[in-house]
Each structure stands twice: as C-alpha cells, then as structure tokens.
Amino acid sequence: MEGNEMESMLAAVIMPVIVVIIVAVAAVVMVRYTMNGTESAHKASLLSAIAEVIRAIRGKK
C-alpha cells in the first residue's frame, strides 16, 4: 500500500509542473507563430492581444 501512496503523491507533485510547462510552451509557440511575418507596426497590438489570451487562460483580469 505504501507504493501506491508514494505514486499518487509523486503524481500530485509532477502533474502541476507538467501543466505549467505545457502552457508555457503553448504560449511561446503561439507568440512565435503569430509574430512570424507580422509587420512591425502591428506587433505591439498583437502582443497585447496575446497577453490578454494568456491572462484569460490563467483566469486573471
């Protein structure tokens, strides 16, 4: 029974880390994909929009 408790505790620690890594990678990929080929005049508004999306995903205003 100790092995199952240890595995569940390890999963409880590792899963949030994996979720944070996935969200961070997705944010970087989203920024790189949208910035590719964008004119410099539009980059500021584009980064602002991406920041809003990331805040919405995180649940903050």
TALIN-V600859 format. One line per field, one symbol per residue. phi: phi as a letter, one per 20 degrees, with the letter a starting at -180 (. if undefined). burial: 1 if it has 16 or more other C-alpha atoms within 10 Angstrom, else 0. A space follows every 50 residues. Layout:
phi: ???
burial: ???
This chain:
phi: .fffffffffffefgfffffffffffffffffffffnefffdffffffff ffffffffnde
burial: 00000000000000000000000000100000000000000000010001 00010000000
